[in-house]
């Protein structure tokens, strides 16, 4: 089970909204694996970052139609997780203390 948790979180999602949520509400946004659910995302964040998670919200992002030259195609669908930390906990992605 422990090895599976390393494959749940793909990457942190960096955007203006994600930065604002992290600063004001202790919410962090991650791109996660498609078969993951709220409980496994919570376990993965708590294990990898050694923090306590208050709750998790999950959003399925639909694929967008894009044009590649003369061909029409789609971007891949993906899953986004909003992770809210408990009071007194924080994640430092920069690594400096």
Buried (B, 14 or more C-beta within 10 A) or exposed (E): EEEEBEEBBBEBBEEEEBEEBBEEEBBBBBBBBEEBEBEBBBBBBBBEBEBEBBEBEBEEEEEEEEEEEEEEEEEEEBBBBBBBBEEEBEBEEEEEE
